[in-house]
Amino acid sequence: MTRTTAYPLTIPADKKTINRFRRFTGRAEGLSISFESHLLGDKIEFDEANGTLVLRRLPQLLNDQLKRASA
């Protein structure tokens, strides 16, 4: 009689890939922000000294809404 033992299949996680899907989120006083961590340093710049974010290449819909609101 052959006896088999079931071992769970495990695949080691690639930290670089996992971090790509991590999100930064925050909400306060009517403002809600959420973005994927890989955008930090590219589309989003964090100025730690001033506590500010600089957003680059905004989504077109958001860009259009902001233009209409400032007109």
C-alpha positions as CSV (number, residue, x, y, z in Angstrom):
1,M,0.0,0.0,0.0
2,T,1.4,3.4,-1.0
3,R,0.9,6.2,1.5
4,T,0.9,9.8,0.3
5,T,1.1,12.9,2.5
6,A,-0.5,16.0,1.3
7,Y,1.7,19.0,1.6
8,P,0.3,22.5,1.0
9,L,1.7,24.1,-2.0
10,T,3.6,27.3,-1.0
11,I,5.1,29.9,-3.2
12,P,7.4,32.4,-1.7
13,A,6.1,35.9,-1.9
14,D,8.0,38.5,-3.9
15,K,8.1,41.6,-1.7
16,K,8.6,43.9,-4.6
17,T,5.4,42.7,-6.3
18,I,3.5,42.7,-3.0
19,N,4.6,46.3,-2.3
20,R,3.4,47.4,-5.7
21,F,-0.2,46.6,-4.6
22,R,0.1,48.3,-1.2
23,R,-2.0,51.4,-0.9
24,F,-1.6,54.6,1.0
25,T,-4.9,56.0,2.2
26,G,-6.1,58.9,4.3
27,R,-9.2,60.9,5.1
28,A,-9.9,64.1,7.0
29,E,-12.2,67.1,6.8
30,G,-13.9,66.2,3.5
31,L,-10.7,65.1,1.8
32,S,-10.1,61.5,0.9
33,I,-6.9,60.3,-0.8
34,S,-5.9,56.8,-1.9
35,F,-3.1,55.7,-4.2
36,E,-0.9,52.7,-4.9
37,S,2.5,52.8,-3.3
38,H,4.4,52.4,-6.6
39,L,3.1,55.9,-7.7
40,L,5.1,57.6,-4.9
41,G,8.1,59.3,-6.4
42,D,6.6,59.1,-9.9
43,K,3.1,60.6,-10.1
44,I,3.1,61.6,-6.5
45,E,5.8,63.4,-4.5
46,F,5.8,63.7,-0.8
47,D,7.4,66.7,0.9
48,E,7.9,65.5,4.4
49,A,9.2,68.9,5.7
50,N,6.0,70.7,4.7
51,G,3.5,67.8,5.0
52,T,2.4,68.2,1.4
53,L,1.8,65.9,-1.7
54,V,2.4,67.0,-5.3
55,L,0.2,65.2,-7.8
56,R,1.4,64.9,-11.4
57,R,-0.6,63.7,-14.5
58,L,-4.0,63.8,-12.9
59,P,-6.8,61.6,-14.2
60,Q,-8.5,63.4,-17.1
61,L,-11.9,63.3,-15.4
62,L,-10.5,65.0,-12.3
63,N,-8.6,67.5,-14.4
64,D,-11.8,68.4,-16.2
65,Q,-13.7,68.8,-13.0
66,L,-11.1,71.1,-11.5
67,K,-11.0,73.2,-14.6
68,R,-14.8,73.7,-14.6
69,A,-14.7,74.5,-10.9
70,S,-12.1,77.2,-11.3
71,A,-13.8,78.9,-14.3
